[in-house]
Amino acid sequence: MKRIPFSTFNSFSALFKDYTEHFEKLAPFFAGDFRSDEDLKAVARQAASNHPDRNALVSALTTQAKTFGLAESSEKLLDTLRNPKSVAIVTGQQLGLFGGPLYTLYKITTAIQLADRYARDFGIPAVPIFWLEGEDHDFDEIASAHFLNGDDVGSVRYSPSGSDPKKAIGRLIIQPEMTLALDALEEMLQPTDFKPEIMDLVRSAYSPGKTMLQAFVTVMNALLGEGRVLFVSPDDPSLKSLCSTLFEQELVDCKTSSRCLEECSTRLAAEYHVQVQTKPTNIFLHTEAGRTALDLAPTGFVTRDGRSFTQADLNRLLSEDPGLFSPNVVLRPLMQDTLFPTAVYVAGPGEVAYFAQFKTLYQWAGLQMPIIYPRASATVLEKRIDKILSRYNLNIPSFETTFERLFSQVVLDNMEVDVEAAFKKAGNFLHQAINEIKPLVEQVDKSLSKTTDATRSDLLKEWNRLKDRVLKAERAGQDVVKDQIYRASSNLFPFEIPQERALSPLYFLNKYGLSFGPSLINTLDLDTTSHQVIEL
């Protein structure tokens, strides 16, 4: 396994680089060091002992597993979660089309590996949990999936007619337009032995009438293998009823929670960027108009669509139908860790940054903050791309620049001689030779002066013809270089962003089979302090 320090990339923030390479700088903002076995065990013991009601939690999750069609494969995980000594290893992500980009798979893989390590090395039963971000309502963020189509990057987009941009994504019913996206996917994927199986999977998962939540779970479960992770949808009244005290505290005391976030963010901003901005409240309400934020008003609260509520109104709604309430990015971790005995949250680079703002919020909520463990960050490096890197002495961070800039640099670095300049320099000798011989010719016979100039002209024509042929050959060679650099750039940094943030894992499953997903559990390393290179 090749490794690349995060510090050699521009794609990762200064905060994330310090978190993975110089944790001591950020230690005051977190519950413990993810690299420390003692911290991992200590937080786990606290998380296991503090959980209030496992039976109610497992009952709700059992119902969800049946809804997902995963009751049998989830049974062992649910039994482990019921054990009062067990902990949860949680990660989560939005419901990206066809399973989202590669990093979603890397997140779940890291959670599975950590749960295995807790049981194997620490003797602590652990359950990997995937938190389905189905209440998010930013449809544009999940509506496209990206693939390599030859040497180009192609996109497949789902564009349902009459879709509600404010409705929770997990609740959206798949419309007939999904067939167009599936047809585009089938056309884009290259013919392989694995393509029919993959297309059967996604066509079955994303058939019209199912929800986006159900489709995502079906695909991810197939990518990972049965029973490897427990899928959890927080958009569930029975789960939200278990968090009603947290929601009520936010409604009653949102000014304090906002102040906690602001104070921590101010300290963090002295040296790093601030990922999450303070809002009036950290809670949304599901209304007929969609999922909308609650803002403070003189008489209580007001939604972004103009509906007013008093404190008493919201308390009554919370008691009658807790499913109407939904956490924002700040309250979501607190809801997660109210529900679960969370020892570790597996986070992407951006999530590491916003968890750095949350320690005092956990204290406000009376919760144990989990260890924040960076997910595996990786690039899949195929042999054909590795050969290009070797040929031109490049590495993966080389591709963070624009394609044109990288291509120009490669041409300059590999050019042994400047052909045009060499011909110009040598051509001067031709002029000099004619100029030196011309007086002698005229001395012998002045009538040959014009013949001498004509000879110069003929020689230069042939000289320039030779130069043009050499330049044409050189340009042809550069076209080969250009094609190869473009191929590598499309693969490693599509859209000029890291491969893991853009390409769908289905591209690699189509080439290497459905075993690609489960194989990551044995391939990726739990030492996530640097970027990993998966060589295929």
C-alpha positions in Angstrom: 0.0 0.0 0.0 1.5 3.3 -1.1 0.9 6.3 1.0 0.9 10.1 0.4 1.0 12.6 3.2 -2.1 14.9 3.3 0.3 17.8 3.6 1.5 17.3 0.0 -2.1 18.0 -1.3 -3.9 21.3 -1.8 -7.2 19.5 -1.6 -7.3 19.2 2.2 -7.7 22.0 4.6 -5.0 23.1 7.1 -7.3 22.0 9.9 -7.6 18.5 8.5 -3.8 18.2 7.8 -3.1 19.2 11.4 -5.7 16.8 12.8 -4.1 13.9 11.0 -0.5 14.9 11.3 -0.3 17.2 14.4 -3.3 16.3 16.5 -1.9 18.0 19.6 -2.7 21.4 18.0 -6.4 20.5 18.0 -6.6 18.3 21.0 -8.6 21.0 23.1 -11.4 20.8 20.6 -12.0 17.0 20.7 -12.8 14.3 23.2 -9.7 12.3 22.5 -6.9 11.3 20.1 -8.1 8.9 17.4 -4.6 7.5 17.3 -4.6 6.5 20.9 -5.8 3.0 21.9 -6.3 4.3 25.5 -8.6 7.1 24.3 -10.5 4.8 22.0 -11.2 2.4 24.9 -11.9 5.1 27.5 -14.6 6.8 25.4 -16.1 3.4 24.5 -16.5 2.5 28.1 -18.2 5.8 28.9 -20.5 5.5 25.8 -21.6 1.9 26.7 -22.4 2.8 30.3 -24.3 6.0 29.6 -26.9 4.7 27.1 -30.4 5.0 28.6 -32.7 2.6 26.6 -31.3 0.0 24.2 -34.5 -2.1 24.0 -36.5 0.8 22.6 -33.7 1.6 20.2 -33.3 -1.9 18.9 -37.1 -2.3 18.6 -37.2 0.7 16.3 -34.2 -0.4 14.3 -35.7 -3.9 13.9 -38.8 -2.4 12.3 -36.5 -0.4 9.9 -34.5 -3.5 9.0 -37.7 -5.2 8.0 -38.7 -2.2 5.9 -35.4 -2.3 4.1 -35.8 -6.1 3.5 -32.7 -6.7 5.7 -34.3 -8.2 8.8 -32.4 -11.5 8.6 -29.0 -10.1 7.7 -29.3 -7.3 10.4 -30.3 -9.7 13.2 -26.7 -10.3 14.5 -25.9 -6.6 14.5 -29.1 -5.8 16.4 -28.4 -8.5 18.9 -24.9 -7.0 19.5 -26.4 -3.5 19.9 -28.7 -4.9 22.6 -25.7 -6.0 24.6 -25.2 -3.4 27.4 -21.4 -3.5 26.9 -21.5 -2.8 23.2 -20.8 0.5 21.4 -21.7 2.0 18.1 -19.2 3.0 15.4 -21.2 5.6 13.4 -20.7 7.2 10.0 -23.2 8.7 7.6 -23.7 10.5 4.3 -26.3 11.9 1.9 -28.2 9.5 -0.4 -26.1 10.0 -3.5 -27.5 8.7 -6.8 -26.5 5.0 -7.3 -24.6 5.0 -3.9 -22.8 8.3 -4.2 -19.1 8.8 -4.8 -16.3 6.5 -3.8 -15.7 8.2 -0.4 -19.1 7.0 0.8 -17.9 3.4 0.4 -14.6 4.3 2.1 -16.5 5.8 5.1 -18.5 2.6 5.7 -15.4 0.4 5.2 -13.6 2.4 7.9 -16.5 2.0 10.3 -16.6 -1.8 9.6 -12.9 -2.1 10.2 -13.1 -0.2 13.4 -16.0 -2.3 14.8 -14.0 -5.4 14.0 -10.9 -4.0 15.8 -12.9 -3.0 18.9 -14.1 -6.6 19.2 -10.8 -8.2 18.2 -8.2 -6.0 20.1 -10.2 -4.4 22.9 -12.8 -7.1 23.6 -15.6 -4.5 23.2 -18.6 -5.6 21.1 -19.1 -2.9 18.4 -21.7 -2.3 15.7 -20.9 -0.3 12.5 -23.8 2.1 11.9 -24.6 4.0 8.7 -26.7 7.1 9.3 -28.8 7.7 6.2 -29.0 11.5 5.6 -32.4 11.2 4.1 -33.8 14.3 5.7 -31.4 16.6 3.7 -33.3 18.6 1.1 -30.5 19.7 -1.2 -31.5 17.6 -4.2 -28.9 19.0 -6.6 -26.1 17.6 -4.4 -27.3 14.0 -4.8 -28.9 14.0 -8.3 -25.9 13.1 -10.3 -23.4 10.3 -10.6 -20.1 10.5 -12.4 -18.2 7.9 -14.4 -15.3 7.5 -16.8 -16.5 7.2 -20.3 -13.4 6.2 -22.3 -11.0 9.0 -21.5 -13.7 11.5 -20.7 -15.7 12.1 -17.5 -19.4 11.6 -18.0 -22.3 12.3 -15.8 -25.7 10.7 -15.3 -28.4 12.9 -13.8 -31.8 12.1 -12.5 -34.2 15.0 -13.3 -37.8 14.2 -12.1 -40.5 16.5 -13.3 -42.4 18.5 -10.7 -40.0 17.6 -7.9 -40.1 19.6 -4.7 -36.7 21.1 -4.0 -37.5 21.5 -0.3 -38.8 18.0 0.4 -36.6 15.5 2.4 -34.7 13.5 -0.2 -35.2 10.2 1.5 -39.0 10.7 1.2 -39.0 11.3 -2.5 -40.7 8.7 -4.6 -38.7 7.7 -7.7 -40.4 8.9 -10.8 -40.5 7.4 -14.3 -37.8 9.8 -15.4 -35.4 7.6 -13.5 -35.6 5.2 -16.4 -33.8 7.8 -18.6 -31.0 8.1 -16.0 -30.7 4.3 -15.9 -30.6 4.1 -19.7 -27.8 6.7 -19.7 -25.9 4.7 -17.1 -26.2 1.6 -19.2 -24.9 3.4 -22.3 -22.0 4.9 -20.4 -20.7 1.7 -18.7 -18.4 -0.2 -20.9 -19.3 -3.8 -21.9 -17.9 -6.2 -19.3 -18.7 -9.6 -17.8 -20.1 -7.7 -14.7 -22.2 -5.1 -16.4 -25.5 -7.2 -16.6 -25.4 -7.9 -12.9 -24.7 -4.3 -12.0 -27.5 -3.0 -14.3 -29.9 -5.5 -12.8 -29.0 -4.3 -9.4 -29.5 -0.6 -10.0 -32.6 -1.0 -12.2 -34.2 -3.1 -9.4 -33.1 -0.7 -6.7 -34.2 2.5 -8.5 -37.4 1.3 -10.0 -40.2 3.9 -10.0 -42.4 3.8 -6.9 -39.6 3.1 -4.5 -38.2 5.9 -2.3 -34.7 7.3 -2.8 -33.9 6.0 0.7 -34.9 2.4 -0.1 -32.9 2.6 -3.4 -29.7 3.8 -1.7 -29.9 1.1 1.0 -30.4 -1.6 -1.6 -27.3 -0.6 -3.7 -25.0 0.0 -0.7 -26.0 -3.3 0.9 -25.1 -5.1 -2.3 -21.8 -3.2 -2.6 -20.7 -4.1 0.9 -22.2 -7.6 1.3 -25.0 -8.8 3.6 -24.9 -8.0 7.3 -21.8 -5.8 7.3 -23.4 -2.6 8.5 -26.6 -1.5 10.2 -28.5 1.1 8.1 -30.4 3.7 10.2 -32.8 6.3 9.0 -33.3 9.1 11.5 -36.5 10.1 9.6 -38.5 7.9 11.9 -41.0 9.1 14.5 -40.1 6.3 16.9 -36.5 7.3 16.9 -37.3 11.0 17.2 -39.5 10.3 20.2 -36.4 8.9 21.9 -34.8 12.3 21.2 -37.7 14.5 22.2 -35.9 15.7 25.3 -33.0 16.9 23.1 -35.3 18.7 20.6 -37.2 20.3 23.5 -33.9 21.5 25.0 -33.0 23.1 21.7 -36.4 24.8 21.4 -36.3 26.1 24.9 -32.6 27.0 25.1 -31.5 27.6 21.5 -29.8 30.9 22.4 -27.4 29.0 24.7 -26.6 26.3 22.1 -25.9 29.1 19.6 -23.7 30.9 22.0 -21.8 27.6 22.7 -21.2 27.1 19.0 -20.2 30.8 18.5 -17.7 30.8 21.4 -16.0 27.6 20.2 -16.0 28.8 16.6 -14.3 32.0 17.6 -11.5 30.2 19.4 -11.1 27.9 16.4 -11.1 30.8 13.9 -7.9 32.2 15.5 -6.0 29.7 13.5 -8.3 27.7 11.2 -11.4 28.1 9.0 -14.8 27.7 10.5 -16.9 25.1 8.7 -20.4 25.7 10.2 -22.0 29.1 10.7 -24.2 29.8 13.7 -27.9 29.8 13.1 -30.8 31.2 15.2 -31.9 27.6 15.9 -30.5 24.2 14.9 -33.8 22.5 14.1 -36.0 22.1 11.1 -39.7 21.5 10.8 -41.4 19.3 8.1 -44.4 21.2 6.8 -46.6 20.9 3.7 -44.1 23.2 2.0 -41.2 20.9 2.7 -38.4 20.8 5.3 -37.8 24.4 6.5 -35.7 26.0 9.2 -37.1 27.5 12.4 -36.0 31.1 13.1 -36.6 33.1 16.3 -39.4 35.6 16.3 -40.7 38.1 18.9 -43.6 35.8 19.8 -41.7 32.6 19.5 -40.6 31.0 16.1 -41.3 31.4 12.4 -40.5 29.1 9.5 -38.9 30.2 6.3 -42.2 29.8 4.6 -43.8 32.3 6.9 -45.7 30.2 9.5 -45.5 31.4 13.1 -45.4 29.2 16.2 -45.3 29.9 19.9 -43.2 27.9 22.3 -46.3 26.1 23.5 -47.3 25.3 19.8 -44.0 23.6 19.2 -44.1 21.7 22.5 -47.5 20.4 21.6 -46.3 19.3 18.1 -43.3 17.6 19.6 -45.4 15.7 22.0 -48.0 14.7 19.3 -45.8 14.1 16.3 -42.0 14.1 16.9 -41.5 13.0 13.3 -42.2 16.6 12.2 -38.9 17.8 13.7 -35.5 17.4 12.0 -32.0 18.3 13.2 -29.7 20.5 11.2 -26.0 19.8 10.7 -25.3 21.0 14.3 -28.0 19.1 16.1 -27.6 15.9 14.0 -24.6 14.6 15.9 -26.3 15.3 19.2 -29.4 13.3 18.0 -27.1 10.5 16.8 -25.3 10.3 20.1 -28.5 10.5 22.1 -29.8 7.5 20.3 -26.6 5.4 20.2 -23.8 4.5 22.6 -21.4 6.1 20.1 -17.7 5.4 20.7 -16.4 6.7 17.4 -17.8 8.8 14.5 -16.0 8.2 11.2 -15.7 11.5 9.5 -14.7 13.0 6.2 -12.3 16.0 6.1 -15.2 18.5 6.2 -16.9 16.7 9.1 -13.7 16.7 11.1 -13.7 20.5 10.7 -17.2 21.0 11.9 -16.9 18.5 14.8 -14.0 20.8 16.0 -16.7 23.4 16.7 -19.0 21.0 18.7 -17.3 20.1 22.0 -19.1 22.7 24.1 -22.4 21.7 22.4 -22.0 18.2 23.7 -21.4 19.6 27.2 -24.6 21.7 26.8 -26.5 18.6 25.8 -25.0 16.5 28.6 -23.6 14.0 26.1 -20.3 12.2 25.7 -18.5 13.4 22.6 -17.2 10.4 20.6 -13.8 10.1 19.1 -13.7 11.6 15.7 -11.9 9.1 13.4 -10.9 10.3 9.8 -12.3 8.0 7.2 -9.9 6.3 4.8 -8.9 8.6 2.0 -7.8 6.8 -1.1 -7.2 6.8 -4.9 -7.7 3.8 -7.0 -4.7 3.6 -9.3 -5.1 1.3 -12.3 -2.0 -0.1 -14.0 -2.6 1.8 -17.2 -2.7 5.0 -15.2 0.3 4.1 -13.1 2.3 3.6 -16.3 1.6 7.1 -17.3 2.7 8.5 -14.0 5.9 6.5 -14.2 6.6 7.6 -17.8 6.4 11.3 -17.0 7.7 11.2 -13.4 4.4 12.3 -11.9 2.5 11.6 -8.7 -1.1 11.9 -7.7 -0.9 15.4 -6.2 0.6 16.5 -9.6 -2.9 16.4 -11.0 -4.4 19.0 -8.6 -3.6 21.8 -11.1 -5.5 22.4 -14.3 -5.0 19.9 -17.2 -3.5 22.6 -19.5 -1.0 23.7 -16.9 0.1 20.2 -16.1 0.3 19.3 -19.8 2.5 22.3 -20.5 4.7 21.5 -17.6 5.1 17.9 -18.7 6.0 18.9 -22.2 8.7 21.4 -20.9 10.1 18.8 -18.5 10.4 16.1 -21.2 11.6 18.3 -24.0 15.3 17.5 -24.7 15.7 20.4 -27.2 13.7 23.3 -28.4 13.3 22.3 -32.1 12.3 25.7 -33.4 15.1 27.5 -31.6 17.6 24.9 -32.8 16.6 25.4 -36.4 16.7 29.1 -36.1 20.2 29.0 -34.7 21.4 26.6 -37.4 19.7 28.6 -40.1 21.8 31.6 -39.1 24.8 29.6 -40.2 23.3 29.2 -43.7 22.8 32.9 -44.0 26.4 33.5 -42.8 27.8 30.9 -45.3 26.0 32.6 -48.2 27.1 36.0 -47.1 30.7 34.9 -46.9 30.8 33.3 -50.3 28.8 36.0 -52.1 31.7 38.5 -52.5 33.9 35.8 -54.0 31.2 34.8 -56.5 30.7 38.4 -57.6 34.5 38.8 -57.9 34.6 35.9 -60.3 31.4 36.9 -62.2 29.1 39.7 -61.2 26.3 38.2 -63.2 26.1 35.3 -60.7 25.0 37.6 -57.9 21.3 36.9 -58.5 22.0 33.2 -58.8 23.7 33.3 -55.4 20.5 35.0 -53.9 18.3 32.4 -55.6 20.4 29.6 -54.2 20.0 31.2 -50.7 16.2 31.2 -51.2 16.1 27.6 -52.4 18.3 26.4 -49.5 16.1 28.2 -47.0 12.9 26.8 -48.6 14.3 23.3 -48.2 15.5 24.1 -44.7 12.1 25.4 -43.6 10.5 22.4 -45.2 12.7 20.1 -43.1 11.9 22.2 -40.0 8.2 21.9 -40.6 8.4 18.1 -41.0 10.4 17.9 -37.7 7.9 20.2 -35.9 5.0 18.2 -37.2 6.6 15.0 -35.9 7.3 16.7 -32.5 3.6 17.9 -32.3 2.4 14.4 -33.1 4.5 13.2 -30.2 3.1 15.9 -27.9 -0.4 14.8 -29.0 0.4 11.4 -27.6 1.6 13.0 -24.3 -1.5 15.2 -24.2 -3.8 12.2 -24.6 -2.0 10.3 -21.9 -2.0 13.2 -19.4 -5.7 13.8 -20.2 -6.5 10.1 -19.5 -4.7 10.2 -16.2 -6.2 13.5 -15.2 -9.7 12.3 -15.9 -9.1 9.2 -13.8 -7.3 10.8 -10.8 -8.8 14.3 -10.6 -12.1 14.4 -12.6 -13.5 17.9 -12.6 -10.2 18.9 -11.0 -11.3 17.3 -7.7 -10.0 14.1 -6.1 -11.2 10.9 -7.6 -12.9 9.8 -4.3 -15.1 12.9 -4.3 -16.3 12.4 -7.9 -16.3 9.0 -9.4 -19.0 6.4 -8.6 -17.8 3.1 -7.3 -20.0 1.5 -10.0 -17.4 2.4 -12.5 -14.9 0.1 -10.8 -17.4 -2.6 -10.0 -18.2 -2.7 -13.7 -14.5 -3.4 -14.4 -13.6 -5.6 -11.5 -16.8 -7.1 -10.3 -19.1 -6.8 -7.2 -16.3 -8.1 -5.0 -14.6 -4.7 -5.4 -16.7 -3.3 -2.5 -16.1 -6.1 0.1 -12.4 -6.3 -0.9 -11.9 -2.8 0.4 -12.4 -4.1 3.9 -9.2 -6.1 3.5 -7.4 -3.6 1.3 -7.7 -0.2 3.1 -5.7 0.4 6.2 -7.1 1.7 9.5 -4.1 4.0 9.7 -5.9 6.9 8.1 -3.3 9.6 8.9 -2.3 9.7 5.2 -3.8 9.2 1.8 -3.8 5.6 0.5 -3.2 4.4 -3.0 -5.1 1.2 -4.0 -3.1 -0.4 -6.8 -5.2 -2.5 -9.2 
